[in-house]
Amino acid sequence: MMVSVGIDVSKDKHDCFIVTSDGEVLSDVFTIPNTINGFHCLLRRIQDCTSTQDKIKVGLEATGHYSYNLLGFLLDNGLTTYVLNPLRTNLYRKSLSLRKTKTDRVDARTIAFMLLSDASLNPYTDTAYHTEELKSLTRYRFDKVKERAKLKSSIARLVCILFPELEKLVPSLHIASVYALLEEFPGATLLPGHLMPADIVDLNDYQVESWPSTPEGEERQRREWREMYEILFSHSQVEAITGWDFADGAWLNAPSGLLRADNSPKPSYRELQRLIHAEWTSQGELHTDENGVAELAGFRGTYSLHTDRAQAEVQLTAQPITQPQRILLQDCHT
């Protein structure tokens, strides 16, 4: 048996009507909300009115985005669905009656009977549904690109008025670091509200009178020094590390050194000392096997090997040594 389901779509609700090809009304017009719960209510009503042998056709008018969610739900649940042109539906309605009876309840019935009488209708497919979704996303992206271009133009105009020097100093105004800078310093000022002193040409010449070291700053310095040295130490292309400002005050009077102004060690000094002389230093004893071979695994660098009467140096590189190497031990008593 053929069963036709007509749905009149609107923004907040949908009116539905279920009828057979014999004209038997299985469910008179009922209303469901435009929500997932409403969609499940419609599906249960269809299942209650039909059997597995029935051929079910569901029809609704093309109403733009109001029907997208319902249409996707029907297709996902395997229901043969038809999307009807509203003009075609209107012509069919007029052919049934000379009176103008445009109501949602009448439309639901009209759509259901139109599905049964018009054999030329083609069902809507998953491909068509996803094509419409892609078109919608493409239009949305196009609008956002235009909106972004307009915002960029507005930012460039404001920078030209408020911070004209900036554009000559950066490769582009529209990068994250420049936006962060503008958020912090929206104008050509050294500090908010204070113009650059006229006697300063280079910021490297500027020194504050007092820039004390604080416990919070020293703890942050310790973490950042460790992170930086771990990255450099682990990279195969790094052969040496040069550090400046061993003590505070050498650069812009800033507390950037490993020692405080009174030469007392800071947490960053202790951290670096622990890395170099503890975590990154390999010490221990090696024992040879029955073939006189000892295996050495450690960080890259130079190692000193000592026995009771001899010593030698061995160099570990970034590449692992796959074959045993013969090392000449020199007599340390001669």
Helices and strands as residue ranges (DSSP letters): E 2-9, E 13-20, E 25-33, H 36-49, E 55-61, G 64-67, H 68-76, E 80-84, H 86-96, H 104-117, H 126-162, G 166-168, H 176-184, G 203-205, H 215-234, H 267-274, I 275-279, E 301-306, E 310-316, E 330-331
